[in-house]
């Protein structure tokens, strides 16, 4: 007769056997492996800190180099650098840079194969803040003289620690030694020395509470350290660290080692920063690292004993109850199979069976919810399709039939129902009005709001077809319409550009939208000292201000006047293009948009559109975007022959609600 063993006893024996075997093997191998594993873990942690520090340091240094590439030419081209206004010198640069730049010096080579100071800028406000006299700069040069004869043009960049301790205070200085070509062709024959307060580097090296992070050169000079005293102490003498010998003996790109520093064992990691002969080092005391290991091993032993005891007691007490709960689950599964979704399980347990029971009841409840959700989803899909159909019917692409202006657009919605739209209205080949808007949010509400704005714009052009409205009048009426329709719950940004095709006069009104960018067809020229001409083409931002539509019923708007020249191109866009992100979340940015926009100069609108979208797609690389991408390009192609006084285009100059009899004609350029 075959012996029958109850399930609870099988469970008890298997559970205890597994626990005892696992704990025995764990303690057998723990002594031999934990110490090595801990060492590798600390090394990996240190290397992670090094990589993180390198990334942040490179970002900070590259940011400063970009600022210096703008700042250095400003100083070099100024007749008297000391008289440059602070707001002019640091305009458009990183905020707070004026508290970092201490001195900029240009050295020119002499006939005696030496170098002399050609131009120099010293931040006098910084000296006053430090309570140091004007002789502090000379004190720095005396303690840390620059050996410019060893600096070659091929080096391009060298970083030096020239930190100095005076009688009143110590100043941590980082010197960028740069080739003159860095600042431009006119300063190619000089060497540039830029002294910065290196607090921005010290902050990046203070990210770890247990590891010591610092920057060191291959020659053994300490470049930066979180301890300001060490930066100053080792600015003139080599830093006594055994890792320097390794760097000098062989080329090291990345290394982990156990070293002896002043009689103390350290776990050390070193890696290249990407700058010439500069390395990042992270080190931690071995005794501190392994103290945590000893504590962990002791706690693990105690915890393992408690787990074994608890498992043994729990197995004896609850083995029988476990099998009864399994039987309850079996009965409940059969009820669910018969279509009874109101299954109730009376299982009182604090183990996995309770979790299975809860999951089972959740599943039964969820099945009922999914049936109801399926019906709701089908209804919502029908409503969404209706909204998309309404929007696609109303938001047709406008057409402009005239030889006086070129008009082209690009629109990519983020969802089925977008929140962007644009439109245009041409009055008798004389006045072109272009409108672009961006509703808050996406989906059906945004689609309906754009439909309201679109239809309102079309209606206004019909009503005032004989006396076209001014841009600010359009905004005033649209603001009142959207505010009354949405009660302040939905908002819209909008920009309206109105071009007089006879004179090139441009009116811009803005309701919280991105400002248009103008690319001039003519290239500005500026005389230089050598009587040569430097050709420059910079995109011009046409600023105008105004409250968003629908925010306040009392909002008022105005227009800003600009003048277009023949061949000038105007770009109107929504924030979806400048805020487009790649897979890592990095935005493309307005600076990149303007760079691509102006890079090729005056060219066909199709080429500009394709270049912008090509550069944008290269940035996002297929990443899903959270906002619509819309932009419009306008090119004023030609002008009428000049007469003593060009005829004025009739426009409505009244308030935001002009009452002019409607015209029976239809000059709206929207496609039927």
Secondary structure, 3 states (H helix, E strand, C coil): CCCCCCHHHHHHHHHHHHHHHHHHHHHHHHHHHHHHHHHHHHHHHHHHHHHHHHHHHHHHHHHHHHHHHHHHHHHHHCCCHHHCCHHHHCCCCCCCHHHCEEEEEEEEECCCCCEEEEEEEECHHHHHHHCCCCCHHHHHHHHCCCCHHHCCCCCCEEEEECCEECCCCEECEEEEEEEHHHCCHHHCCEEEEEEEECHHHHHHCCCCCCCEEEEEECCCCEEEECCHHHHHHCCCCCCCCCHHHHHHHCCCCEEEEEEEECCEEEEEEEEECCCCCEEEEEEEEHHHHHHHHHHHHHHHHHHHHHHHHHHHHHHHHHHHHHHHHHHHHHHHHHHHHCCCCCCCCCCCCCCHHHHHHHHHHHHHHHHHHHHHHHHHHHHHHHHHHHHHHHHHHHCCCCCCCCCCEEEEEEEECCCCCCCEEEEEEEECCCEEEEEEEEECCCHHHHHHHHHHHHHHHHHHHHHCCCCEECHHHHHHHHHHHHHHHHCCCCCEEEEEEEEECCCCEEEEEEEECCCEEEECCCCEEEECCCCCEEEECCCEEECCCCCCECCCCCCCCCCEEEECCCCCEEEEECHHHHCCECCCCCECCHHHHHHHHHHCCCCCHHHHHHHHHHHHHHHHCCCCCCCCEEEEEEEECCCCCCCCCCCCCCEECCCCCCCCCCCCCCCECCCC
